[in-house]
Amino acid sequence: MPVYKRGDIWWYDFTVKGERFRGSTGARSKEVAVKLERREYDAALLGDLHKPLTLEEATDLWFAARKAGRKDALNTARRIKILLRHIPGATPLAEIGARTITEAMNARRFEPILRGKNRKDTGKLPTNSTINRDLIDSTLRPIIRYASRNLEAKVKDIPWSDLRLSEPRGVVIWFTDEQIDAWAAHMPHWHRPVLRFMLRYGVRLREAFFDFDEAIHDSPAGMDIYTRDRKNGPHVVALLDEDAREMRARIGRARAFNVGRPAPDQLTTPWFREMKDGSLRPIHWRGFQSASDLALDRAGINARPAHDARHHAGTMLLRLSKGDLASVKELLGHEAIQSTMRYAHTSRDDLRTALRHAYATPEASEDENANENNDKKTA
């Protein structure tokens, strides 16, 4: 038996030229264990002539062991394609060093971003943050670390912090009431409820367009929306009573419209527009994204519609809850508080207000009155 399981880990056991080789693969997947066993067998068979581990081989083993089946697998696979476009897969892992990585990152700087099914050139170049994620943070660094620790591969000592491109410091991201009004004013009225929902609850674009029969959990205690499954359970959005009432009304209209209609023609999303003949047509997330892009451009607002709406929701809840990061983490569905820190920024004004209250300065009472007025306005 070339591989066998002991507990959660697969082990190998084989004999070459009368010598027995056995040990742990360190893998929990049989597929990965078989590949590692084959590599150990070839090494034992060929001795010093064993072919060095290549970047592509290490990437395959790392992906199978660490990323396959995870929610970020598709994004990681896309970044791996970018990595292998700039560093050939046949490159021995032991030869990859600071110079190789620097040359790859410089090449990536001038590679235009492609989007859509036809991979059209957007005319934009990747940001430093994107380059860091594509070629270091999400791919090469964890691959080399895995190969060194689990595959006993020889690798160079790489100064990662020196290679990473500088990224802009986090800024406070939220929209003023005037900006939100201008944004909504330039959108078709049937898109505005989706915009309000995203600005308040911070869901990702695709998550906003949920199937109400599958996602809605309504009870006397309130309405919850289960937007997606995670390894620790589903992410749940708890609606305020006023939004729950509106959501029930929208779902009621959709279900009434579905009566007597074949399944392909039925509404599954609470977001729809009413046509002149009285029929309802579902809103697609791509249509909302296009309408938002156009509305922001016409309103003169430089923002990313879905991503910055998520930032806005986190930042506003942080401000209105007076720094309750745990609630913001729950709202945005983050696994780690570090992720919440990147989304929910604190403005300099908030910092000054906190300092005034901490040291009981005369301005503190003025800030308290201003906050009360803002709370009334928001409500």
Contacts in CASP RR format, 6 or more apart in sequence:
PFRMAT RR
TARGET T0000
AUTHOR 0000-0000-0000
METHOD contacts of the structure
MODEL  1
MPVYKRGDIWWYDFTVKGERFRGSTGARSKEVAVKLERREYDAALLGDLH
KPLTLEEATDLWFAARKAGRKDALNTARRIKILLRHIPGATPLAEIGART
ITEAMNARRFEPILRGKNRKDTGKLPTNSTINRDLIDSTLRPIIRYASRN
LEAKVKDIPWSDLRLSEPRGVVIWFTDEQIDAWAAHMPHWHRPVLRFMLR
YGVRLREAFFDFDEAIHDSPAGMDIYTRDRKNGPHVVALLDEDAREMRAR
IGRARAFNVGRPAPDQLTTPWFREMKDGSLRPIHWRGFQSASDLALDRAG
INARPAHDARHHAGTMLLRLSKGDLASVKELLGHEAIQSTMRYAHTSRDD
LRTALRHAYATPEASEDENANENNDKKTA
1 13 0 8 1.000
2 12 0 8 1.000
2 13 0 8 1.000
2 14 0 8 1.000
2 34 0 8 1.000
2 37 0 8 1.000
2 41 0 8 1.000
3 10 0 8 1.000
3 11 0 8 1.000
3 12 0 8 1.000
3 13 0 8 1.000
3 25 0 8 1.000
3 30 0 8 1.000
3 33 0 8 1.000
3 34 0 8 1.000
3 37 0 8 1.000
4 10 0 8 1.000
4 11 0 8 1.000
4 13 0 8 1.000
5 11 0 8 1.000
5 30 0 8 1.000
6 24 0 8 1.000
8 28 0 8 1.000
9 24 0 8 1.000
9 25 0 8 1.000
9 26 0 8 1.000
9 27 0 8 1.000
9 28 0 8 1.000
10 24 0 8 1.000
10 25 0 8 1.000
10 26 0 8 1.000
10 27 0 8 1.000
10 28 0 8 1.000
10 29 0 8 1.000
10 30 0 8 1.000
10 32 0 8 1.000
10 33 0 8 1.000
11 22 0 8 1.000
11 23 0 8 1.000
11 24 0 8 1.000
11 25 0 8 1.000
11 33 0 8 1.000
12 21 0 8 1.000
12 22 0 8 1.000
12 23 0 8 1.000
12 25 0 8 1.000
12 33 0 8 1.000
12 36 0 8 1.000
12 37 0 8 1.000
12 40 0 8 1.000
12 41 0 8 1.000
13 20 0 8 1.000
13 21 0 8 1.000
13 22 0 8 1.000
13 23 0 8 1.000
14 20 0 8 1.000
14 21 0 8 1.000
14 22 0 8 1.000
14 37 0 8 1.000
14 40 0 8 1.000
14 41 0 8 1.000
14 44 0 8 1.000
15 21 0 8 1.000
16 41 0 8 1.000
16 44 0 8 1.000
16 45 0 8 1.000
19 44 0 8 1.000
21 40 0 8 1.000
21 41 0 8 1.000
21 44 0 8 1.000
25 32 0 8 1.000
25 33 0 8 1.000
25 36 0 8 1.000
25 37 0 8 1.000
26 33 0 8 1.000
26 36 0 8 1.000
26 150 0 8 1.000
27 33 0 8 1.000
27 36 0 8 1.000
27 65 0 8 1.000
27 150 0 8 1.000
28 65 0 8 1.000
29 64 0 8 1.000
29 65 0 8 1.000
29 68 0 8 1.000
31 64 0 8 1.000
32 61 0 8 1.000
32 64 0 8 1.000
32 65 0 8 1.000
35 60 0 8 1.000
35 61 0 8 1.000
35 64 0 8 1.000
36 61 0 8 1.000
36 151 0 8 1.000
39 53 0 8 1.000
39 57 0 8 1.000
39 151 0 8 1.000
42 50 0 8 1.000
42 51 0 8 1.000
43 50 0 8 1.000
52 92 0 8 1.000
52 93 0 8 1.000
52 94 0 8 1.000
53 92 0 8 1.000
53 93 0 8 1.000
53 94 0 8 1.000
53 147 0 8 1.000
53 151 0 8 1.000
53 153 0 8 1.000
54 89 0 8 1.000
54 90 0 8 1.000
54 91 0 8 1.000
54 92 0 8 1.000
54 93 0 8 1.000
55 84 0 8 1.000
55 87 0 8 1.000
55 88 0 8 1.000
55 89 0 8 1.000
55 90 0 8 1.000
55 91 0 8 1.000
55 92 0 8 1.000
55 93 0 8 1.000
55 96 0 8 1.000
55 143 0 8 1.000
56 84 0 8 1.000
56 89 0 8 1.000
56 90 0 8 1.000
58 93 0 8 1.000
58 143 0 8 1.000
58 144 0 8 1.000
58 146 0 8 1.000
58 147 0 8 1.000
58 151 0 8 1.000
58 153 0 8 1.000
59 80 0 8 1.000
59 83 0 8 1.000
59 84 0 8 1.000
59 89 0 8 1.000
59 139 0 8 1.000
59 143 0 8 1.000
61 146 0 8 1.000
61 147 0 8 1.000
61 151 0 8 1.000
62 142 0 8 1.000
62 143 0 8 1.000
62 146 0 8 1.000
62 147 0 8 1.000
63 73 0 8 1.000
63 76 0 8 1.000
63 77 0 8 1.000
63 80 0 8 1.000
65 146 0 8 1.000
65 150 0 8 1.000
66 142 0 8 1.000
66 146 0 8 1.000
67 73 0 8 1.000
67 76 0 8 1.000
67 77 0 8 1.000
70 76 0 8 1.000
70 231 0 8 1.000
71 228 0 8 1.000
71 230 0 8 1.000
71 231 0 8 1.000
75 138 0 8 1.000
76 138 0 8 1.000
76 139 0 8 1.000
79 133 0 8 1.000
79 134 0 8 1.000
79 138 0 8 1.000
79 139 0 8 1.000
80 139 0 8 1.000
82 108 0 8 1.000
82 134 0 8 1.000
82 135 0 8 1.000
82 139 0 8 1.000
83 104 0 8 1.000
83 134 0 8 1.000
83 135 0 8 1.000
83 139 0 8 1.000
83 140 0 8 1.000
86 103 0 8 1.000
86 104 0 8 1.000
86 105 0 8 1.000
86 107 0 8 1.000
86 108 0 8 1.000
86 135 0 8 1.000
87 96 0 8 1.000
87 100 0 8 1.000
87 101 0 8 1.000
87 104 0 8 1.000
87 140 0 8 1.000
91 100 0 8 1.000
93 144 0 8 1.000
93 147 0 8 1.000
93 153 0 8 1.000
93 154 0 8 1.000
93 155 0 8 1.000
94 153 0 8 1.000
94 154 0 8 1.000
94 155 0 8 1.000
94 156 0 8 1.000
95 156 0 8 1.000
96 140 0 8 1.000
96 144 0 8 1.000
96 155 0 8 1.000
96 156 0 8 1.000
96 158 0 8 1.000
97 156 0 8 1.000
97 158 0 8 1.000
98 156 0 8 1.000
98 158 0 8 1.000
98 159 0 8 1.000
98 162 0 8 1.000
98 163 0 8 1.000
101 135 0 8 1.000
101 136 0 8 1.000
101 140 0 8 1.000
101 158 0 8 1.000
101 163 0 8 1.000
102 163 0 8 1.000
104 135 0 8 1.000
105 131 0 8 1.000
105 135 0 8 1.000
105 136 0 8 1.000
105 163 0 8 1.000
105 165 0 8 1.000
108 126 0 8 1.000
108 131 0 8 1.000
108 134 0 8 1.000
108 135 0 8 1.000
109 125 0 8 1.000
109 126 0 8 1.000
109 131 0 8 1.000
110 125 0 8 1.000
111 125 0 8 1.000
111 126 0 8 1.000
112 121 0 8 1.000
112 122 0 8 1.000
112 123 0 8 1.000
112 124 0 8 1.000
112 125 0 8 1.000
113 121 0 8 1.000
113 122 0 8 1.000
113 123 0 8 1.000
113 124 0 8 1.000
113 125 0 8 1.000
113 126 0 8 1.000
114 120 0 8 1.000
114 121 0 8 1.000
114 122 0 8 1.000
115 122 0 8 1.000
126 134 0 8 1.000
127 167 0 8 1.000
128 165 0 8 1.000
128 166 0 8 1.000
128 167 0 8 1.000
128 168 0 8 1.000
129 167 0 8 1.000
129 168 0 8 1.000
131 165 0 8 1.000
132 164 0 8 1.000
132 165 0 8 1.000
132 167 0 8 1.000
136 160 0 8 1.000
136 163 0 8 1.000
136 164 0 8 1.000
137 164 0 8 1.000
141 158 0 8 1.000
141 160 0 8 1.000
144 155 0 8 1.000
144 158 0 8 1.000
147 153 0 8 1.000
147 155 0 8 1.000
148 154 0 8 1.000
148 155 0 8 1.000
170 342 0 8 1.000
170 345 0 8 1.000
171 345 0 8 1.000
172 315 0 8 1.000
172 345 0 8 1.000
172 346 0 8 1.000
172 347 0 8 1.000
172 348 0 8 1.000
173 308 0 8 1.000
173 311 0 8 1.000
173 312 0 8 1.000
173 315 0 8 1.000
173 345 0 8 1.000
174 311 0 8 1.000
174 312 0 8 1.000
174 315 0 8 1.000
174 316 0 8 1.000
174 319 0 8 1.000
175 183 0 8 1.000
175 199 0 8 1.000
175 301 0 8 1.000
175 303 0 8 1.000
175 308 0 8 1.000
175 312 0 8 1.000
177 377 0 8 1.000
179 299 0 8 1.000
179 301 0 8 1.000
180 199 0 8 1.000
182 299 0 8 1.000
182 300 0 8 1.000
182 301 0 8 1.000
183 195 0 8 1.000
183 292 0 8 1.000
183 295 0 8 1.000
183 296 0 8 1.000
183 299 0 8 1.000
183 301 0 8 1.000
184 192 0 8 1.000
184 195 0 8 1.000
184 196 0 8 1.000
184 295 0 8 1.000
185 295 0 8 1.000
185 299 0 8 1.000
186 294 0 8 1.000
186 295 0 8 1.000
186 296 0 8 1.000
186 298 0 8 1.000
186 299 0 8 1.000
187 195 0 8 1.000
187 291 0 8 1.000
187 292 0 8 1.000
187 295 0 8 1.000
188 273 0 8 1.000
188 291 0 8 1.000
190 271 0 8 1.000
190 272 0 8 1.000
190 273 0 8 1.000
190 274 0 8 1.000
190 283 0 8 1.000
191 283 0 8 1.000
191 287 0 8 1.000
191 288 0 8 1.000
191 291 0 8 1.000
191 292 0 8 1.000
193 246 0 8 1.000
193 250 0 8 1.000
193 271 0 8 1.000
194 208 0 8 1.000
194 271 0 8 1.000
194 283 0 8 1.000
194 288 0 8 1.000
195 292 0 8 1.000
195 309 0 8 1.000
197 203 0 8 1.000
197 208 0 8 1.000
197 243 0 8 1.000
198 205 0 8 1.000
198 208 0 8 1.000
198 306 0 8 1.000
198 309 0 8 1.000
198 310 0 8 1.000
198 313 0 8 1.000
199 309 0 8 1.000
199 312 0 8 1.000
199 313 0 8 1.000
200 240 0 8 1.000
200 243 0 8 1.000
200 313 0 8 1.000
201 237 0 8 1.000
201 239 0 8 1.000
201 313 0 8 1.000
201 331 0 8 1.000
202 309 0 8 1.000
202 310 0 8 1.000
202 312 0 8 1.000
202 313 0 8 1.000
202 314 0 8 1.000
202 331 0 8 1.000
202 332 0 8 1.000
203 227 0 8 1.000
203 237 0 8 1.000
203 310 0 8 1.000
204 227 0 8 1.000
204 306 0 8 1.000
204 310 0 8 1.000
205 285 0 8 1.000
205 288 0 8 1.000
205 289 0 8 1.000
205 305 0 8 1.000
205 306 0 8 1.000
206 285 0 8 1.000
207 227 0 8 1.000
207 228 0 8 1.000
207 235 0 8 1.000
208 271 0 8 1.000
208 285 0 8 1.000
208 288 0 8 1.000
209 269 0 8 1.000
209 271 0 8 1.000
209 283 0 8 1.000
209 284 0 8 1.000
209 285 0 8 1.000
209 288 0 8 1.000
210 216 0 8 1.000
210 225 0 8 1.000
210 226 0 8 1.000
210 227 0 8 1.000
210 269 0 8 1.000
211 268 0 8 1.000
211 269 0 8 1.000
212 251 0 8 1.000
212 254 0 8 1.000
212 268 0 8 1.000
212 269 0 8 1.000
212 270 0 8 1.000
213 268 0 8 1.000
214 226 0 8 1.000
215 225 0 8 1.000
215 226 0 8 1.000
215 227 0 8 1.000
216 223 0 8 1.000
216 224 0 8 1.000
216 225 0 8 1.000
216 247 0 8 1.000
216 251 0 8 1.000
217 223 0 8 1.000
217 224 0 8 1.000
217 225 0 8 1.000
217 226 0 8 1.000
218 224 0 8 1.000
218 244 0 8 1.000
218 248 0 8 1.000
222 238 0 8 1.000
222 239 0 8 1.000
222 241 0 8 1.000
222 244 0 8 1.000
223 238 0 8 1.000
223 239 0 8 1.000
223 243 0 8 1.000
223 244 0 8 1.000
223 247 0 8 1.000
223 248 0 8 1.000
224 236 0 8 1.000
224 237 0 8 1.000
224 238 0 8 1.000
224 239 0 8 1.000
225 236 0 8 1.000
225 237 0 8 1.000
225 239 0 8 1.000
226 234 0 8 1.000
226 235 0 8 1.000
226 236 0 8 1.000
227 234 0 8 1.000
227 235 0 8 1.000
227 236 0 8 1.000
227 237 0 8 1.000
228 234 0 8 1.000
228 235 0 8 1.000
230 333 0 8 1.000
230 335 0 8 1.000
232 335 0 8 1.000
235 333 0 8 1.000
237 331 0 8 1.000
239 247 0 8 1.000
247 270 0 8 1.000
250 270 0 8 1.000
250 271 0 8 1.000
250 272 0 8 1.000
251 270 0 8 1.000
253 272 0 8 1.000
253 280 0 8 1.000
254 267 0 8 1.000
254 268 0 8 1.000
254 269 0 8 1.000
254 270 0 8 1.000
254 272 0 8 1.000
254 280 0 8 1.000
257 266 0 8 1.000
257 267 0 8 1.000
257 279 0 8 1.000
257 280 0 8 1.000
258 266 0 8 1.000
258 267 0 8 1.000
267 280 0 8 1.000
267 282 0 8 1.000
268 282 0 8 1.000
269 282 0 8 1.000
269 283 0 8 1.000
271 282 0 8 1.000
271 283 0 8 1.000
271 288 0 8 1.000
272 280 0 8 1.000
272 281 0 8 1.000
272 282 0 8 1.000
272 283 0 8 1.000
273 280 0 8 1.000
273 281 0 8 1.000
273 283 0 8 1.000
274 280 0 8 1.000
275 281 0 8 1.000
289 305 0 8 1.000
289 306 0 8 1.000
292 305 0 8 1.000
292 306 0 8 1.000
293 305 0 8 1.000
296 302 0 8 1.000
296 303 0 8 1.000
296 305 0 8 1.000
310 332 0 8 1.000
310 343 0 8 1.000
311 343 0 8 1.000
311 344 0 8 1.000
311 345 0 8 1.000
313 331 0 8 1.000
313 332 0 8 1.000
314 328 0 8 1.000
314 331 0 8 1.000
314 332 0 8 1.000
314 340 0 8 1.000
314 343 0 8 1.000
314 344 0 8 1.000
315 343 0 8 1.000
315 344 0 8 1.000
315 345 0 8 1.000
317 324 0 8 1.000
317 327 0 8 1.000
317 328 0 8 1.000
317 331 0 8 1.000
317 344 0 8 1.000
318 324 0 8 1.000
318 325 0 8 1.000
318 328 0 8 1.000
318 344 0 8 1.000
318 345 0 8 1.000
318 346 0 8 1.000
319 346 0 8 1.000
319 347 0 8 1.000
319 350 0 8 1.000
320 375 0 8 1.000
320 378 0 8 1.000
321 327 0 8 1.000
321 328 0 8 1.000
323 346 0 8 1.000
325 337 0 8 1.000
325 340 0 8 1.000
325 341 0 8 1.000
325 344 0 8 1.000
326 337 0 8 1.000
328 340 0 8 1.000
328 343 0 8 1.000
328 344 0 8 1.000
329 337 0 8 1.000
329 339 0 8 1.000
329 340 0 8 1.000
332 339 0 8 1.000
332 340 0 8 1.000
332 343 0 8 1.000
332 344 0 8 1.000
334 340 0 8 1.000
334 343 0 8 1.000
353 364 0 8 1.000
353 367 0 8 1.000
353 371 0 8 1.000
355 361 0 8 1.000
356 363 0 8 1.000
356 364 0 8 1.000
356 367 0 8 1.000
357 364 0 8 1.000
357 367 0 8 1.000
END
